[in-house]
Amino acid sequence: MASKPNGNPITGMTNDREHDGGAIFVLESKGNWWHTGFHLTTAIVGPTILALPYVFRGLGWILGFFCLTVMGVVTFYSYYLMSKVLELCENQGRRHIRFRELASDVLGSGGMFYFVIFIQTAINTGITIGTILLSADSIKILYSNLVPDGPLKLYHFIMMVTFVMILLSQLPSFHSLRYINFGSLLLSLGYTSLVVGACIHAGSSKTAPPKDYSLNPKKSTRAFDAFTSISIIAAIFGNGIFPEIQATMAPPATGKMVKGLLMCYTVIVLTFYSASISGYWAFGSQSASNVLKNLLPDDGPALAPTWVMGLIVIFVILQLLAIGLVYSQVAYEIMETQSANVKEGMYSKRNLIPRLLLRSLYMIVCAFFAAMLPFFGDINGIVGAIGFIPLDFVLPMLLYNMTHKPTKTSLTYWINISIMVVFTGAGIMGTFSSVRKLVLDANRFKLFSSDVVD
């Protein structure tokens, strides 16, 4: 197949992308490094950190710390390599702003272009569905405490959240989310601090549950739990949209992305470890998939002050809206690459109407699936295993080896190969164990007709 203007046989995009509404409108490049820090933090540091005590429940103290630290180091290294690959391509006159274009160009494979589109779409749509569902469920928690016998059900709150998301989705570009994502960063620090305080209060109170940190006595179950936990950590650390985030920076991008990564990982260290330690210390082997369920047990009084729990839930809801917006950007970019007319303004009637209709339809479809999947929390592990692991733990190393060509005798080459092999195996095992847990919980859901997010 003949090569097109930028060397990509699939897209044939020119560097100025003068006919590409997805690039000019959605992925406009006007940001600074601190804006990318806000975007990265929102993409990685979210309410999923409330599942970290549950992750430790499947791994124990030592292995839990080890896996959390290794995942943090590997993902930072992976994103650093990705930034170097993007910078090299930019210096060679090919500035890639989409993961799929980068992978296709470097690997020279049309199949890789569609593989990345499929994985990204699955991740981004899944996370948007999850944010709608978890936001609605969080509002339902507040409502149930304020109005115990109220008539509103989960699907009513899903409709409310979807309406708000439709309104916010009309912000035209990724760059236009920068202040929302700065607020998201502050919210993550806020609710993590409150959760840590609540867990310490609960774990040291007279009504604290007995502390038991033992793992499942059955070896096979223990192994499945460990791989599920690893997959969840991968989902928590992953983002799958690193090139699209780097694309929001005004060129040249050389050296800037590392500063954004350092900002993001400073927040990660502050939040991930504190939530893990305090939650697992307080609840041990009874840690739920969301530590808020331990703090608000169904069969007993709340283990934290009502005002604290209320603030936590409000902060979580607000940040979920920001996360949903960030992970929707790839879908919007795909749609507007074809639907937008860049010869007319971003706010022209010609571009405003299609944007309103397409983005609203996308949110409505996500809400429909959210209403169908009340145990969506189980899919976290599957998303991590089949989505984030290939995009964040395998492809960056492969792309770096292909572009920078470290010698086969160099340490860098073998570190990259080792990470690819280890995490490919972990992804396969994690997929199997996560699907197993999903099936078990789906059967339990049918038996008890529970409408609780697990």
C-alpha positions as CSV (number, residue, x, y, z in Angstrom):
1,M,0.0,0.0,0.0
2,A,1.4,3.4,-1.0
3,S,2.4,5.7,1.8
4,K,0.3,8.8,2.3
5,P,1.5,12.4,3.3
6,N,2.7,11.7,6.8
7,G,3.8,8.1,6.2
8,N,0.7,6.6,7.6
9,P,-1.1,4.4,5.0
10,I,-4.4,4.4,6.9
11,T,-5.1,8.1,7.7
12,G,-3.0,10.0,5.2
13,M,-3.1,13.0,7.5
14,T,-1.0,16.0,6.6
15,N,0.8,17.8,9.3
16,D,-1.5,20.8,9.3
17,R,-4.6,18.6,9.4
18,E,-6.5,21.4,7.7
19,H,-9.5,19.2,7.0
20,D,-9.5,17.4,10.3
21,G,-12.2,18.7,12.8
22,G,-11.2,16.1,15.4
23,A,-7.7,17.5,15.5
24,I,-8.4,21.2,15.2
25,F,-11.5,21.4,17.4
26,V,-11.3,18.5,20.0
27,L,-7.6,18.1,20.3
28,E,-6.6,21.7,19.9
29,S,-3.0,22.3,21.0
30,K,-2.9,25.4,23.2
31,G,-1.9,24.0,26.6
32,N,1.1,24.3,28.9
33,W,2.8,21.4,30.8
34,W,0.7,22.1,33.9
35,H,-2.5,21.7,31.9
36,T,-1.3,18.2,30.9
37,G,-0.6,17.6,34.5
38,F,-4.2,18.4,35.3
39,H,-5.4,16.1,32.5
40,L,-3.2,13.2,33.5
41,T,-4.2,13.4,37.1
42,T,-7.9,13.4,36.2
43,A,-7.3,10.4,33.9
44,I,-5.5,8.4,36.6
45,V,-6.4,9.6,40.1
46,G,-10.1,9.0,40.5
47,P,-12.6,7.3,42.8
48,T,-11.2,3.9,41.7
49,I,-8.5,4.5,44.4
50,L,-11.3,3.7,46.9
51,A,-10.9,0.1,45.7
52,L,-7.2,-0.1,46.8
53,P,-8.0,-1.6,50.2
54,Y,-9.9,-4.3,48.3
55,V,-6.8,-4.8,46.2
56,F,-4.7,-5.3,49.3
57,R,-7.3,-7.8,50.5
58,G,-6.4,-10.0,47.5
59,L,-2.7,-9.5,47.9
60,G,-1.8,-8.9,51.6
61,W,0.4,-6.2,53.0
62,I,3.8,-7.2,51.4
63,L,2.6,-8.2,48.0
64,G,0.1,-5.3,48.0
65,F,2.9,-2.7,48.6
66,F,5.1,-4.5,46.1
67,C,2.6,-4.6,43.3
68,L,1.4,-1.0,43.9
69,T,5.0,0.3,43.8
70,V,6.0,-1.8,40.8
71,M,2.9,-0.7,38.8
72,G,3.6,2.9,39.7
73,V,7.3,2.7,38.6
74,V,6.5,0.8,35.4
75,T,3.7,3.1,34.3
76,F,5.8,6.2,35.0
77,Y,8.6,4.6,32.9
78,S,6.1,3.6,30.2
79,Y,4.6,7.1,29.9
80,Y,8.1,8.6,29.9
81,L,9.0,6.3,27.0
82,M,5.8,7.2,25.2
83,S,6.6,10.9,25.5
84,K,10.1,10.3,24.0
85,V,8.6,8.4,21.1
86,L,6.1,11.3,20.4
87,E,8.9,13.8,20.7
88,L,11.1,11.9,18.3
89,C,8.3,11.7,15.7
90,E,7.6,15.4,16.1
91,N,11.3,16.2,15.6
92,Q,11.1,14.2,12.4
93,G,8.2,16.2,11.1
94,R,5.4,13.8,12.1
95,R,3.5,15.2,15.2
96,H,1.1,12.4,16.2
97,I,-1.8,13.5,18.3
98,R,-3.7,10.2,18.3
99,F,-2.5,6.9,19.7
100,R,-3.8,4.9,16.7
101,E,-1.8,7.0,14.2
102,L,1.3,6.7,16.3
103,A,1.1,2.9,16.6
104,S,0.2,2.5,12.9
105,D,3.0,4.8,11.8
106,V,5.8,3.3,13.9
107,L,4.7,-0.4,13.5
108,G,3.7,0.0,9.9
109,S,0.5,-2.0,10.4
110,G,-3.0,-1.1,9.4
111,G,-4.2,-3.8,11.8
112,M,-2.6,-2.0,14.7
113,F,-4.5,1.2,13.7
114,Y,-7.8,-0.6,14.2
115,F,-6.6,-2.5,17.2
116,V,-5.8,0.7,19.1
117,I,-9.2,2.2,18.0
118,F,-11.0,-0.8,19.3
119,I,-9.2,-0.9,22.6
120,Q,-9.4,2.9,23.2
121,T,-13.1,2.9,22.3
122,A,-13.8,0.0,24.7
123,I,-11.8,1.7,27.5
124,N,-13.2,5.1,27.0
125,T,-16.9,4.0,26.6
126,G,-16.5,1.7,29.5
127,I,-15.2,4.4,31.8
128,T,-17.9,6.8,30.7
129,I,-20.5,4.2,31.5
130,G,-18.9,3.6,34.8
131,T,-18.7,7.3,35.7
132,I,-22.4,7.7,35.0
133,L,-23.3,4.6,37.0
134,L,-21.1,5.4,40.0
135,S,-22.2,9.1,40.1
136,A,-25.8,8.0,40.1
137,D,-25.1,5.4,42.7
138,S,-23.3,7.9,44.9
139,I,-26.3,10.3,44.7
140,K,-28.6,7.4,45.5
141,I,-26.5,6.8,48.7
142,L,-27.0,10.4,49.8
143,Y,-30.7,10.3,48.9
144,S,-31.3,7.0,50.7
145,N,-29.7,8.5,53.9
146,L,-31.8,11.7,53.7
147,V,-35.0,10.1,52.4
148,P,-34.9,6.4,53.5
149,D,-38.3,5.6,52.0
150,G,-38.1,7.9,49.0
151,P,-39.6,6.8,45.7
152,L,-36.6,7.5,43.4
153,K,-34.6,4.5,42.1
154,L,-31.1,4.2,40.6
155,Y,-32.3,4.7,37.0
156,H,-33.8,8.1,38.0
157,F,-30.3,9.3,39.2
158,I,-28.7,7.8,36.0
159,M,-31.1,10.1,34.0
160,M,-30.1,13.1,36.1
161,V,-26.4,12.5,35.8
162,T,-26.7,11.9,32.0
163,F,-28.5,15.3,31.6
164,V,-25.6,17.0,33.4
165,M,-23.1,15.1,31.4
166,I,-24.8,16.2,28.1
167,L,-24.6,19.8,29.1
168,L,-20.9,19.5,30.1
169,S,-20.1,17.5,27.0
170,Q,-20.7,20.6,24.9
171,L,-17.3,22.1,26.0
172,P,-15.8,21.9,22.6
173,S,-12.2,20.7,23.2
174,F,-9.9,18.7,25.5
175,H,-8.0,21.9,26.3
176,S,-11.2,23.6,27.4
177,L,-11.4,21.1,30.3
178,R,-8.1,22.4,31.9
179,Y,-9.8,24.3,34.8
180,I,-12.3,21.6,35.4
181,N,-9.4,19.1,35.6
182,F,-7.5,21.4,38.0
183,G,-10.6,21.3,40.2
184,S,-10.6,17.5,39.8
185,L,-7.1,17.3,41.1
186,L,-8.1,19.3,44.2
187,L,-11.1,17.1,44.7
188,S,-9.0,13.9,44.6
189,L,-6.8,15.3,47.3
190,G,-9.9,16.4,49.3
191,Y,-11.8,13.2,49.4
192,T,-8.7,11.1,49.9
193,S,-7.8,13.1,53.0
194,L,-11.4,12.6,54.2
195,V,-11.4,8.9,53.5
196,V,-8.1,8.4,55.3
197,G,-9.4,10.3,58.3
198,A,-12.6,8.3,58.3
199,C,-10.8,5.0,58.0
200,I,-8.4,5.9,60.9
201,H,-11.5,7.0,63.0
202,A,-13.3,3.8,62.1
203,G,-10.4,1.5,62.7
204,S,-9.6,3.0,66.1
205,S,-13.2,3.2,67.4
206,K,-14.8,0.8,69.9
207,T,-17.1,-0.4,67.2
208,A,-14.3,-1.2,64.8
209,P,-14.5,-4.6,63.1
210,P,-11.9,-7.1,64.2
211,K,-8.7,-6.8,62.2
212,D,-7.9,-9.8,60.2
213,Y,-5.4,-9.6,57.4
214,S,-5.3,-13.3,56.4
215,L,-5.8,-14.3,52.7
216,N,-8.2,-16.9,51.4
217,P,-7.1,-20.3,52.7
218,K,-7.9,-22.0,49.3
219,K,-4.8,-21.7,47.1
220,S,-6.6,-21.5,43.7
221,T,-9.0,-18.8,45.0
222,R,-6.0,-16.9,46.4
223,A,-4.3,-17.0,43.0
224,F,-7.4,-15.8,41.2
225,D,-7.8,-13.0,43.8
226,A,-4.2,-11.9,43.3
227,F,-4.5,-11.7,39.5
228,T,-7.8,-9.8,39.8
229,S,-6.1,-7.4,42.2
230,I,-3.2,-6.9,39.8
231,S,-5.6,-6.2,36.9
232,I,-7.5,-3.6,39.1
233,I,-4.2,-1.9,39.9
234,A,-3.4,-1.8,36.1
235,A,-6.8,-0.2,35.5
236,I,-6.3,2.4,38.2
237,F,-2.8,3.4,36.9
238,G,-3.7,3.2,33.3
239,N,-5.2,5.9,31.1
240,G,-4.8,4.7,27.4
241,I,-5.0,8.3,26.1
242,F,-1.5,9.6,26.7
243,P,-0.8,10.8,23.1
244,E,-4.2,12.6,23.1
245,I,-3.3,14.3,26.4
246,Q,0.2,15.3,25.1
247,A,-1.6,16.6,22.0
248,T,-3.2,19.4,24.1
249,M,0.2,21.1,24.6
250,A,1.2,23.8,22.2
251,P,4.2,22.5,20.2
252,P,7.1,21.9,20.6
253,A,6.4,19.3,23.3
254,T,10.0,18.4,23.9
255,G,10.7,17.9,27.7
256,K,7.4,19.4,28.8
257,M,5.4,16.2,29.3
258,V,7.8,14.9,32.0
259,K,6.9,17.9,34.2
260,G,3.2,17.0,33.8
261,L,4.0,13.4,34.7
262,L,5.9,14.5,37.9
263,M,2.9,16.6,38.9
264,C,0.6,13.7,38.4
265,Y,2.7,11.1,40.2
266,T,3.2,13.4,43.2
267,V,-0.6,13.3,43.6
268,I,-0.6,9.6,43.0
269,V,1.9,9.0,45.8
270,L,0.0,11.2,48.2
271,T,-3.4,9.5,47.5
272,F,-2.8,5.9,46.5
273,Y,-0.6,4.9,49.4
274,S,-2.6,6.7,52.1
275,A,-5.9,5.3,50.9
276,S,-4.5,1.8,50.6
277,I,-2.8,1.8,54.1
278,S,-5.6,3.4,56.0
279,G,-8.4,1.4,54.4
280,Y,-6.8,-2.0,54.6
281,W,-5.6,-1.3,58.2
282,A,-9.1,-0.5,59.2
283,F,-11.0,-3.3,57.5
284,G,-8.5,-6.0,56.5
285,S,-10.0,-9.1,54.9
286,Q,-13.4,-7.4,55.1
287,S,-12.4,-4.6,52.7
288,A,-15.2,-4.0,50.2
289,S,-14.6,-3.2,46.5
290,N,-15.4,0.4,47.5
291,V,-14.2,1.4,51.0
292,L,-17.2,3.7,51.4
293,K,-19.3,0.5,51.8
294,N,-17.2,-0.4,54.8
295,L,-17.7,3.1,56.2
296,L,-21.5,2.9,55.5
297,P,-22.3,-0.7,56.3
298,D,-25.8,-2.0,55.4
299,D,-26.2,-3.8,58.7
300,G,-25.1,-1.3,61.2
301,P,-24.4,2.4,62.0
302,A,-22.1,4.5,59.9
303,L,-18.4,4.3,61.0
304,A,-17.7,7.9,60.2
305,P,-19.5,11.2,60.9
306,T,-22.4,11.9,58.5
307,W,-21.0,15.3,57.4
308,V,-17.6,13.6,56.4
309,M,-19.4,10.9,54.4
310,G,-21.6,13.5,52.8
311,L,-18.5,15.6,51.7
312,I,-16.7,12.5,50.4
313,V,-19.7,11.5,48.3
314,I,-20.2,15.1,46.9
315,F,-16.4,15.3,46.0
316,V,-16.5,11.9,44.3
317,I,-19.6,12.8,42.3
318,L,-18.0,16.1,41.1
319,Q,-14.8,14.4,40.1
320,L,-16.6,11.6,38.3
321,L,-18.2,14.2,36.0
322,A,-14.7,15.4,35.1
323,I,-13.4,11.9,34.5
324,G,-16.3,11.1,32.2
325,L,-15.5,14.3,30.2
326,V,-11.8,13.4,29.8
327,Y,-12.5,9.8,28.6
328,S,-15.2,11.0,26.2
329,Q,-12.7,13.1,24.2
330,V,-11.5,10.2,22.0
331,A,-15.1,9.4,21.0
332,Y,-15.8,13.0,20.3
333,E,-12.6,13.3,18.2
334,I,-13.5,10.3,16.2
335,M,-17.0,11.6,15.5
336,E,-15.9,15.2,14.7
337,T,-13.1,14.2,12.4
338,Q,-15.9,13.3,10.0
339,S,-18.8,15.6,11.1
340,A,-17.1,19.0,11.7
341,N,-16.3,21.5,9.0
342,V,-13.0,23.3,10.0
343,K,-13.7,26.1,7.4
344,E,-16.3,27.3,9.7
345,G,-15.8,28.3,13.4
346,M,-15.9,26.0,16.4
347,Y,-19.1,27.7,17.5
348,S,-20.8,28.1,14.1
349,K,-24.2,26.7,13.6
350,R,-22.8,24.2,11.1
351,N,-20.5,22.7,13.8
352,L,-22.6,23.4,16.9
353,I,-25.7,21.4,15.8
354,P,-23.8,18.1,14.9
355,R,-21.7,18.4,18.1
356,L,-24.9,18.8,20.2
357,L,-26.6,15.9,18.5
358,L,-23.7,13.4,18.4
359,R,-22.4,14.1,21.9
360,S,-25.8,13.9,23.4
361,L,-26.5,10.6,21.6
362,Y,-23.2,9.2,22.8
363,M,-24.1,10.1,26.5
364,I,-27.6,8.6,26.1
365,V,-26.2,5.3,24.8
366,C,-23.7,5.2,27.7
367,A,-26.5,5.9,30.2
368,F,-28.5,3.0,28.7
369,F,-25.7,0.6,29.3
370,A,-25.1,2.0,32.8
371,A,-28.7,1.2,33.6
372,M,-28.2,-2.4,32.4
373,L,-25.0,-3.0,34.4
374,P,-25.6,-2.4,38.1
375,F,-22.6,-4.6,39.0
376,F,-20.3,-2.7,36.7
377,G,-17.6,-2.4,39.3
378,D,-16.5,-6.0,38.5
379,I,-15.6,-4.9,35.0
380,N,-12.7,-2.8,36.4
381,G,-10.4,-5.8,36.4
382,I,-11.4,-6.8,32.8
383,V,-10.8,-3.3,31.5
384,G,-7.4,-3.3,33.2
385,A,-6.4,-6.7,31.8
386,I,-7.6,-6.4,28.2
387,G,-7.4,-2.6,27.8
388,F,-4.9,-0.7,29.9
389,I,-2.3,-3.5,30.0
390,P,-1.8,-3.5,26.1
391,L,-1.9,0.3,25.8
392,D,0.1,1.3,28.8
393,F,2.3,-1.7,29.7
394,V,3.1,-3.3,26.3
395,L,2.9,-0.9,23.3
396,P,5.0,2.0,24.8
397,M,8.0,-0.4,25.3
398,L,7.5,-1.8,21.8
399,L,7.2,1.6,20.2
400,Y,10.3,2.8,22.0
401,N,12.4,-0.2,20.9
402,M,11.2,0.4,17.3
403,T,11.9,4.1,17.2
404,H,15.0,4.5,19.4
405,K,16.4,1.1,18.5
406,P,18.4,0.3,21.7
407,T,20.9,-2.4,21.0
408,K,19.9,-6.0,21.9
409,T,22.8,-6.0,24.4
410,S,21.6,-2.9,26.2
411,L,19.8,-2.9,29.6
412,T,17.0,-0.7,28.2
413,Y,16.1,-3.2,25.5
414,W,15.8,-6.1,27.9
415,I,13.9,-4.1,30.5
416,N,11.4,-3.2,27.9
417,I,11.1,-6.8,26.6
418,S,10.8,-8.1,30.2
419,I,8.0,-5.7,31.0
420,M,6.2,-6.6,27.8
421,V,6.4,-10.4,28.5
422,V,5.5,-10.2,32.2
423,F,2.5,-7.9,31.7
424,T,1.2,-9.8,28.7
425,G,1.1,-12.9,30.9
426,A,-0.5,-10.9,33.7
427,G,-3.1,-9.5,31.3
428,I,-4.1,-13.0,30.1
429,M,-4.4,-14.3,33.7
430,G,-6.1,-11.2,34.9
431,T,-8.7,-11.4,32.1
432,F,-9.5,-15.0,33.1
433,S,-9.7,-14.3,36.8
434,S,-11.7,-11.1,36.3
435,V,-14.2,-12.8,34.0
436,R,-14.5,-15.6,36.5
437,K,-15.4,-13.0,39.3
438,L,-17.8,-11.2,37.0
439,V,-19.7,-14.4,36.2
440,L,-19.8,-15.4,39.9
441,D,-21.2,-11.9,40.9
442,A,-23.7,-11.9,38.0
443,N,-25.1,-15.2,39.3
444,R,-25.3,-13.8,42.8
445,F,-27.0,-10.7,41.4
446,K,-29.6,-12.9,39.7
447,L,-30.2,-14.8,42.9
448,F,-30.6,-11.8,45.2
449,S,-31.8,-9.2,42.7
450,S,-29.4,-6.7,44.4
451,D,-29.1,-3.2,42.9
452,V,-25.8,-2.5,44.7
453,V,-22.7,-1.7,42.7
454,D,-20.1,-4.3,43.8
